């Protein structure tokens, strides 16, 4: 009877993990941009020791899956918002200053003219530094990530000036790891 109770408790504990994941998904169903990030599979392992040779115990195996499939495009009316194509990720400065990657494209300008996303991460340019826009300039971001600015105070027809290009990487051949802060990094770093 002990073995039966032990197996039942083990099964309950493993089922708890699956319920936690389902609860997390239900709680975030209306969160814009939310994607399932954990997968769990139940499997049985053979338990060695005295007793029946057919004794099995359930065990859950979890993996952190990174889903980079684009979601539904939403028109926000913000001319700085960007959507990344395919498996592209955008370079940002994490809170510790290191290079990290994200797909979050709700961009805005700070009071100092730095380009950042809605989570407050500074957007990095191709040179590795943050992208900074001169005060009062109008910003336009093209499909390839080029950031152009126009000085509205300029006399005559205003010319677009290339400020920088957003640091983007195609991750279709580069596996990513999820960092503790929710951002991504290249696997092995």
N, C-alpha and C positions, 0 to 999 in steps of 0.2 A: 504494500500500500504506500510505503514511503516513496518508492520510485514513481508511482503514478502521481502523487501529490507534487513531487519535485518537477516532473515533466509538465504538469498543468501550470505551475507557477512560472516556469520558464517560458511557456507559450504566452501567458498573460503579459509578461514583461516585454516580450518581443512584439506582441500586438500593440502595446502602448506606443511604440515608436511609430508605427504606421498611422495610428490615430492622431498623434501629434502633427505629423506631416499633413494629413488631411485637414486638420483644424487650421493649420497655418495657411493652407491654400484657400479654404473657405473664408478666413478672416481677411485675406488680401484680394478677394475676387474683384472688388471694385477699385483697387489701387491702380492708377495708370502706370503702364509699363511693367506690372508684376508678371513674372514668369516662374513656374515651378523650378526649384533649384536642387531638390533632393529626391532621389529615387530609392526605394527600398524593395527588396525582394526577400521572401521567406524561403528558406531551404532547410532540409533536415540533415543533421550530422549523426553519424553512428557513435554511440557512447560506449567506450571500452570499460571493462571492469567486470566484477562478478554479477551474475544475473543472466537474463535472456540475451542471446546473441542478436536478437532483432530489436534491441532497445535503440530508439532514435530520439533526438531532441531537436525542437525547432530553434532556428537562429535567424536573425535578420541581418542582411548585408545591405549597408547603405552606401550610396555614392553621391558625390556632389556633382551634379551635371550642370554644365554651363550651356544654356540655350541661347544662341545668338541669332535665331531666326527673327527677322523683323516682324513686329506686331502690326496692328492696324494703324495706318497713318491718320493722325489727328491734326486738323487745321486749328492752330492756336491764335493766329493773327499777329504773333510776335515775329518780326522780320529777322530776328537773330536765331530762332529755333532751327535746328538742323536734324535731318534724319539720315542715318548711316545705311548704306547699301550693303547687302550680302553679309559677309562675316567681318566687316570693318569695325574697328574700335578706335576711339579717339584718345590721344595722350593727355593726361592731366597731372597736376601736382597733388599728390596725396597730402594729408595733414602733416605727415612727417617730412615732407619735401621731396620724397622719392617719386620717380616716374611710375605711374600706374595707368591703367586703361579703363575706359567706360564706354557705354553706348548711350548714356544719358545726354540728350541734345537740347535741353531747355536752357539756352544761353542767355546771359545778360551782362551788362557792363557794371562794374563797381564804381564807386565814387572816384577812384583814382584812375579809371579808364581801363582796368584789366578786364579781360573776358573770362567769365567763369560760368559754370553750370549751376543748376538749381540747388545742388548739394554744397555749393561753395568751393568746389575744386577749380583751381585756376587752369585754363586751357593752355596747353603748350603748343608752340609753333614748331616748324621744321628744325629750327636751330636749337631746340630743347628748352628755351626759356618761355616765360609766360607771354601771351599776346597782349599788347597794350595799345589802346586807341587814343589818339590825342583828344583832348576835351572839346566837346561841341561838334565833332565830326559825325557824319551819318555813316553807318556801317552796312555793308552788303557782303554776304557770304555766298560764294558760288558752289556749284555741285561738287567741284573737286577740292573744296575746303579752303580755297583762296579767300582771304579776308581783305576786302577793299574798303577804303574810307574816302568820303568826299567832304571837303570843307565848304559848308553852305555859305560862309561869309566871303568866299572868293568871288571877285568881280568877273563877270562874263560866265561862259559855260564852265561849270565845275568839272574838273578831271578826276577820275577815280585813281587813287594811289594804292598800290599793293602794299599792305602793311606786313603780312606774313601769310603762311599757309598752315592750317591746323595739322598737327602731327597725327597722322592716321596710319594704321597698320591693318593689313589683310591677315586674318587669323585662320584662314582655311587650311593652311599648312603648319601653323604654329599653335600647339596646344596651350591652353591657358589654365592658370590656377586662380581660385578665388582667394583674395586676401581677407584678413579678419575684418577690415573696414568695408567690405562689399565690393571693392574695386577688383580689377583683374591684373595679373602680371603674367609674363611669359613663364611657361612651366620650367622649373629648375632654378628660379631666381629667388 
